[in-house]
Amino acid sequence: DWKRGRLAALEAGLTPGDLGPAVLDAIVGRPLDPGIRGELLEAFADISPAAFRAAVDCLPTNDVRDELASINHPTLVVVGELDTETPVSYAEVLARGLPNAELVILPGVGHLAPSEDPAAFNAHLIRFLADVV
């Protein structure tokens, strides 16, 4: 059902660029800065229908949970509190499975954490990198 829903618009002849505004509005937890929104819409327009289809096809079957324990590098897992695409529960699975992971949940943020709250995202990333470098 998930794949069918994601691909229905392509089947109807639309392109990823056509889908951009509705997709962005559906996955963010707060309105985007107009400049950032414009850049993201341009990026959507650059996605070919074949690439979009390939991504949709692989996502439901790309399960790497059994491999997480083998990743021993320090890892920062960042998720938006309001992310419905890859929700907090998914991020918690990653953080529990990765031996050296830190989980950060950004309040009031959806799926596009770096675009929705760049200041908070960057602050956590800079602190994390300073600690591990």
Rosetta constraint file for C-alpha pairs under 8 A:
AtomPair CA 1 CA 5 HARMONIC 6.05 0.50
AtomPair CA 2 CA 6 HARMONIC 6.26 0.50
AtomPair CA 3 CA 7 HARMONIC 6.05 0.50
AtomPair CA 3 CA 56 HARMONIC 6.26 0.50
AtomPair CA 3 CA 57 HARMONIC 7.00 0.50
AtomPair CA 4 CA 8 HARMONIC 5.82 0.50
AtomPair CA 5 CA 9 HARMONIC 7.96 0.50
AtomPair CA 6 CA 56 HARMONIC 7.07 0.50
AtomPair CA 7 CA 11 HARMONIC 6.23 0.50
AtomPair CA 7 CA 53 HARMONIC 6.94 0.50
AtomPair CA 7 CA 56 HARMONIC 7.59 0.50
AtomPair CA 8 CA 12 HARMONIC 6.27 0.50
AtomPair CA 9 CA 13 HARMONIC 6.55 0.50
AtomPair CA 9 CA 14 HARMONIC 5.48 0.50
AtomPair CA 9 CA 15 HARMONIC 7.64 0.50
AtomPair CA 9 CA 19 HARMONIC 7.69 0.50
AtomPair CA 10 CA 14 HARMONIC 4.90 0.50
AtomPair CA 10 CA 15 HARMONIC 6.03 0.50
AtomPair CA 10 CA 16 HARMONIC 7.65 0.50
AtomPair CA 10 CA 49 HARMONIC 7.01 0.50
AtomPair CA 14 CA 18 HARMONIC 5.93 0.50
AtomPair CA 14 CA 19 HARMONIC 7.26 0.50
AtomPair CA 15 CA 19 HARMONIC 6.55 0.50
AtomPair CA 15 CA 45 HARMONIC 7.75 0.50
AtomPair CA 15 CA 48 HARMONIC 7.39 0.50
AtomPair CA 15 CA 49 HARMONIC 5.94 0.50
AtomPair CA 16 CA 20 HARMONIC 6.15 0.50
AtomPair CA 16 CA 44 HARMONIC 5.79 0.50
AtomPair CA 16 CA 45 HARMONIC 6.09 0.50
AtomPair CA 16 CA 47 HARMONIC 6.09 0.50
AtomPair CA 16 CA 48 HARMONIC 6.89 0.50
AtomPair CA 16 CA 49 HARMONIC 6.28 0.50
AtomPair CA 16 CA 52 HARMONIC 6.94 0.50
AtomPair CA 17 CA 41 HARMONIC 6.96 0.50
AtomPair CA 17 CA 42 HARMONIC 7.59 0.50
AtomPair CA 17 CA 44 HARMONIC 4.92 0.50
AtomPair CA 17 CA 45 HARMONIC 3.72 0.50
AtomPair CA 17 CA 46 HARMONIC 7.12 0.50
AtomPair CA 17 CA 47 HARMONIC 7.17 0.50
AtomPair CA 18 CA 45 HARMONIC 7.42 0.50
AtomPair CA 19 CA 23 HARMONIC 5.98 0.50
AtomPair CA 19 CA 44 HARMONIC 7.91 0.50
AtomPair CA 20 CA 24 HARMONIC 5.98 0.50
AtomPair CA 20 CA 41 HARMONIC 5.63 0.50
AtomPair CA 20 CA 44 HARMONIC 5.63 0.50
AtomPair CA 20 CA 45 HARMONIC 7.39 0.50
AtomPair CA 21 CA 25 HARMONIC 6.17 0.50
AtomPair CA 21 CA 41 HARMONIC 6.83 0.50
AtomPair CA 22 CA 26 HARMONIC 6.12 0.50
AtomPair CA 23 CA 27 HARMONIC 6.33 0.50
AtomPair CA 24 CA 28 HARMONIC 6.25 0.50
AtomPair CA 25 CA 31 HARMONIC 7.86 0.50
AtomPair CA 27 CA 83 HARMONIC 6.85 0.50
AtomPair CA 27 CA 84 HARMONIC 6.83 0.50
AtomPair CA 27 CA 85 HARMONIC 6.84 0.50
AtomPair CA 27 CA 110 HARMONIC 6.05 0.50
AtomPair CA 27 CA 111 HARMONIC 5.49 0.50
AtomPair CA 27 CA 112 HARMONIC 7.32 0.50
AtomPair CA 28 CA 32 HARMONIC 7.73 0.50
AtomPair CA 28 CA 82 HARMONIC 7.80 0.50
AtomPair CA 28 CA 83 HARMONIC 7.28 0.50
AtomPair CA 28 CA 109 HARMONIC 6.80 0.50
AtomPair CA 28 CA 110 HARMONIC 4.40 0.50
AtomPair CA 28 CA 111 HARMONIC 5.62 0.50
AtomPair CA 28 CA 112 HARMONIC 6.14 0.50
AtomPair CA 28 CA 116 HARMONIC 7.22 0.50
AtomPair CA 29 CA 80 HARMONIC 7.95 0.50
AtomPair CA 29 CA 82 HARMONIC 5.63 0.50
AtomPair CA 29 CA 83 HARMONIC 7.05 0.50
AtomPair CA 29 CA 108 HARMONIC 6.02 0.50
AtomPair CA 29 CA 109 HARMONIC 4.71 0.50
AtomPair CA 29 CA 110 HARMONIC 4.00 0.50
AtomPair CA 29 CA 111 HARMONIC 7.31 0.50
AtomPair CA 29 CA 116 HARMONIC 7.66 0.50
AtomPair CA 30 CA 108 HARMONIC 6.99 0.50
AtomPair CA 30 CA 109 HARMONIC 6.38 0.50
AtomPair CA 30 CA 110 HARMONIC 7.13 0.50
AtomPair CA 30 CA 116 HARMONIC 6.64 0.50
AtomPair CA 31 CA 116 HARMONIC 7.35 0.50
AtomPair CA 32 CA 36 HARMONIC 6.53 0.50
AtomPair CA 32 CA 37 HARMONIC 5.70 0.50
AtomPair CA 32 CA 115 HARMONIC 7.01 0.50
AtomPair CA 32 CA 116 HARMONIC 5.72 0.50
AtomPair CA 33 CA 37 HARMONIC 6.05 0.50
AtomPair CA 33 CA 116 HARMONIC 7.65 0.50
AtomPair CA 34 CA 38 HARMONIC 6.09 0.50
AtomPair CA 35 CA 39 HARMONIC 6.38 0.50
AtomPair CA 36 CA 40 HARMONIC 6.22 0.50
AtomPair CA 36 CA 115 HARMONIC 6.67 0.50
AtomPair CA 37 CA 41 HARMONIC 6.15 0.50
AtomPair CA 38 CA 42 HARMONIC 6.24 0.50
AtomPair CA 39 CA 43 HARMONIC 6.28 0.50
AtomPair CA 40 CA 44 HARMONIC 6.25 0.50
AtomPair CA 41 CA 45 HARMONIC 6.30 0.50
AtomPair CA 42 CA 46 HARMONIC 6.54 0.50
AtomPair CA 43 CA 47 HARMONIC 6.85 0.50
AtomPair CA 47 CA 51 HARMONIC 6.36 0.50
AtomPair CA 47 CA 52 HARMONIC 6.51 0.50
AtomPair CA 48 CA 52 HARMONIC 6.27 0.50
AtomPair CA 49 CA 53 HARMONIC 6.07 0.50
AtomPair CA 50 CA 54 HARMONIC 6.11 0.50
AtomPair CA 51 CA 55 HARMONIC 6.22 0.50
AtomPair CA 52 CA 56 HARMONIC 6.28 0.50
AtomPair CA 53 CA 57 HARMONIC 6.03 0.50
AtomPair CA 54 CA 58 HARMONIC 6.22 0.50
AtomPair CA 55 CA 59 HARMONIC 6.15 0.50
AtomPair CA 56 CA 60 HARMONIC 7.52 0.50
AtomPair CA 57 CA 61 HARMONIC 7.79 0.50
AtomPair CA 58 CA 62 HARMONIC 5.94 0.50
AtomPair CA 64 CA 68 HARMONIC 6.65 0.50
AtomPair CA 65 CA 93 HARMONIC 7.99 0.50
AtomPair CA 65 CA 94 HARMONIC 7.47 0.50
AtomPair CA 65 CA 97 HARMONIC 7.00 0.50
AtomPair CA 67 CA 71 HARMONIC 7.41 0.50
AtomPair CA 68 CA 94 HARMONIC 7.31 0.50
AtomPair CA 68 CA 97 HARMONIC 5.29 0.50
AtomPair CA 68 CA 98 HARMONIC 5.17 0.50
AtomPair CA 68 CA 99 HARMONIC 7.89 0.50
AtomPair CA 69 CA 97 HARMONIC 5.67 0.50
AtomPair CA 69 CA 98 HARMONIC 5.29 0.50
AtomPair CA 69 CA 99 HARMONIC 5.97 0.50
AtomPair CA 70 CA 98 HARMONIC 7.73 0.50
AtomPair CA 71 CA 98 HARMONIC 6.29 0.50
AtomPair CA 71 CA 99 HARMONIC 7.14 0.50
AtomPair CA 72 CA 98 HARMONIC 7.08 0.50
AtomPair CA 72 CA 99 HARMONIC 5.95 0.50
AtomPair CA 72 CA 100 HARMONIC 6.13 0.50
AtomPair CA 73 CA 100 HARMONIC 6.30 0.50
AtomPair CA 74 CA 100 HARMONIC 4.85 0.50
AtomPair CA 74 CA 101 HARMONIC 5.82 0.50
AtomPair CA 74 CA 102 HARMONIC 7.93 0.50
AtomPair CA 74 CA 132 HARMONIC 7.06 0.50
AtomPair CA 75 CA 98 HARMONIC 7.56 0.50
AtomPair CA 75 CA 100 HARMONIC 6.12 0.50
AtomPair CA 75 CA 101 HARMONIC 4.59 0.50
AtomPair CA 75 CA 102 HARMONIC 6.29 0.50
AtomPair CA 76 CA 101 HARMONIC 5.79 0.50
AtomPair CA 76 CA 102 HARMONIC 5.05 0.50
AtomPair CA 76 CA 103 HARMONIC 6.20 0.50
AtomPair CA 76 CA 104 HARMONIC 7.45 0.50
AtomPair CA 76 CA 125 HARMONIC 7.62 0.50
AtomPair CA 76 CA 128 HARMONIC 7.08 0.50
AtomPair CA 77 CA 91 HARMONIC 6.53 0.50
AtomPair CA 77 CA 94 HARMONIC 7.42 0.50
AtomPair CA 77 CA 95 HARMONIC 6.47 0.50
AtomPair CA 77 CA 101 HARMONIC 6.84 0.50
AtomPair CA 77 CA 102 HARMONIC 6.02 0.50
AtomPair CA 77 CA 103 HARMONIC 4.83 0.50
AtomPair CA 77 CA 104 HARMONIC 6.17 0.50
AtomPair CA 78 CA 91 HARMONIC 7.38 0.50
AtomPair CA 78 CA 103 HARMONIC 6.05 0.50
AtomPair CA 78 CA 104 HARMONIC 4.85 0.50
AtomPair CA 78 CA 105 HARMONIC 5.98 0.50
AtomPair CA 78 CA 106 HARMONIC 7.35 0.50
AtomPair CA 78 CA 113 HARMONIC 7.79 0.50
AtomPair CA 78 CA 121 HARMONIC 7.89 0.50
AtomPair CA 79 CA 83 HARMONIC 7.02 0.50
AtomPair CA 79 CA 86 HARMONIC 7.92 0.50
AtomPair CA 79 CA 87 HARMONIC 7.25 0.50
AtomPair CA 79 CA 88 HARMONIC 6.18 0.50
AtomPair CA 79 CA 91 HARMONIC 6.43 0.50
AtomPair CA 79 CA 103 HARMONIC 7.92 0.50
AtomPair CA 79 CA 104 HARMONIC 6.43 0.50
AtomPair CA 79 CA 105 HARMONIC 5.06 0.50
AtomPair CA 79 CA 106 HARMONIC 6.22 0.50
AtomPair CA 79 CA 110 HARMONIC 7.78 0.50
AtomPair CA 79 CA 111 HARMONIC 7.24 0.50
AtomPair CA 79 CA 113 HARMONIC 6.79 0.50
AtomPair CA 80 CA 87 HARMONIC 7.55 0.50
AtomPair CA 80 CA 88 HARMONIC 7.10 0.50
AtomPair CA 80 CA 105 HARMONIC 5.56 0.50
AtomPair CA 80 CA 106 HARMONIC 4.76 0.50
AtomPair CA 80 CA 107 HARMONIC 6.37 0.50
AtomPair CA 80 CA 108 HARMONIC 6.94 0.50
AtomPair CA 80 CA 109 HARMONIC 4.43 0.50
AtomPair CA 80 CA 110 HARMONIC 4.72 0.50
AtomPair CA 80 CA 111 HARMONIC 5.96 0.50
AtomPair CA 80 CA 112 HARMONIC 7.55 0.50
AtomPair CA 80 CA 113 HARMONIC 5.80 0.50
AtomPair CA 81 CA 87 HARMONIC 7.48 0.50
AtomPair CA 81 CA 88 HARMONIC 6.34 0.50
AtomPair CA 81 CA 105 HARMONIC 5.72 0.50
AtomPair CA 81 CA 106 HARMONIC 5.60 0.50
AtomPair CA 81 CA 107 HARMONIC 5.10 0.50
AtomPair CA 81 CA 108 HARMONIC 5.87 0.50
AtomPair CA 81 CA 109 HARMONIC 5.56 0.50
AtomPair CA 81 CA 110 HARMONIC 6.32 0.50
AtomPair CA 82 CA 87 HARMONIC 7.26 0.50
AtomPair CA 82 CA 88 HARMONIC 7.98 0.50
AtomPair CA 82 CA 107 HARMONIC 7.52 0.50
AtomPair CA 82 CA 108 HARMONIC 6.08 0.50
AtomPair CA 82 CA 109 HARMONIC 5.40 0.50
AtomPair CA 82 CA 110 HARMONIC 4.42 0.50
AtomPair CA 82 CA 111 HARMONIC 7.29 0.50
AtomPair CA 83 CA 87 HARMONIC 4.84 0.50
AtomPair CA 83 CA 88 HARMONIC 6.94 0.50
AtomPair CA 83 CA 109 HARMONIC 6.83 0.50
AtomPair CA 83 CA 110 HARMONIC 3.95 0.50
AtomPair CA 83 CA 111 HARMONIC 4.50 0.50
AtomPair CA 84 CA 110 HARMONIC 7.05 0.50
AtomPair CA 84 CA 111 HARMONIC 6.90 0.50
AtomPair CA 85 CA 111 HARMONIC 6.35 0.50
AtomPair CA 86 CA 90 HARMONIC 5.95 0.50
AtomPair CA 86 CA 91 HARMONIC 7.36 0.50
AtomPair CA 86 CA 111 HARMONIC 6.96 0.50
AtomPair CA 87 CA 91 HARMONIC 6.70 0.50
AtomPair CA 88 CA 92 HARMONIC 6.10 0.50
AtomPair CA 88 CA 105 HARMONIC 7.39 0.50
AtomPair CA 89 CA 93 HARMONIC 6.39 0.50
AtomPair CA 90 CA 94 HARMONIC 6.46 0.50
AtomPair CA 91 CA 95 HARMONIC 6.11 0.50
AtomPair CA 91 CA 103 HARMONIC 7.37 0.50
AtomPair CA 92 CA 96 HARMONIC 6.00 0.50
AtomPair CA 92 CA 103 HARMONIC 7.21 0.50
AtomPair CA 93 CA 97 HARMONIC 6.02 0.50
AtomPair CA 94 CA 98 HARMONIC 6.05 0.50
AtomPair CA 95 CA 99 HARMONIC 7.82 0.50
AtomPair CA 95 CA 101 HARMONIC 5.23 0.50
AtomPair CA 95 CA 102 HARMONIC 6.35 0.50
AtomPair CA 95 CA 103 HARMONIC 5.93 0.50
AtomPair CA 96 CA 101 HARMONIC 7.44 0.50
AtomPair CA 104 CA 124 HARMONIC 7.90 0.50
AtomPair CA 106 CA 113 HARMONIC 7.44 0.50
AtomPair CA 106 CA 120 HARMONIC 7.59 0.50
AtomPair CA 106 CA 121 HARMONIC 7.77 0.50
AtomPair CA 109 CA 113 HARMONIC 5.98 0.50
AtomPair CA 109 CA 116 HARMONIC 6.36 0.50
AtomPair CA 109 CA 117 HARMONIC 7.10 0.50
AtomPair CA 110 CA 116 HARMONIC 7.46 0.50
AtomPair CA 112 CA 116 HARMONIC 5.85 0.50
AtomPair CA 113 CA 117 HARMONIC 5.84 0.50
AtomPair CA 113 CA 118 HARMONIC 7.11 0.50
AtomPair CA 113 CA 121 HARMONIC 6.62 0.50
AtomPair CA 114 CA 118 HARMONIC 4.73 0.50
AtomPair CA 114 CA 121 HARMONIC 5.51 0.50
AtomPair CA 114 CA 122 HARMONIC 7.40 0.50
AtomPair CA 117 CA 121 HARMONIC 6.15 0.50
AtomPair CA 118 CA 122 HARMONIC 5.77 0.50
AtomPair CA 119 CA 123 HARMONIC 6.03 0.50
AtomPair CA 120 CA 124 HARMONIC 6.31 0.50
AtomPair CA 121 CA 125 HARMONIC 6.22 0.50
AtomPair CA 122 CA 126 HARMONIC 5.89 0.50
AtomPair CA 123 CA 127 HARMONIC 6.12 0.50
AtomPair CA 124 CA 128 HARMONIC 6.03 0.50
AtomPair CA 125 CA 129 HARMONIC 6.06 0.50
AtomPair CA 126 CA 130 HARMONIC 6.05 0.50
AtomPair CA 127 CA 131 HARMONIC 6.28 0.50
AtomPair CA 128 CA 132 HARMONIC 6.41 0.50
AtomPair CA 129 CA 133 HARMONIC 5.83 0.50
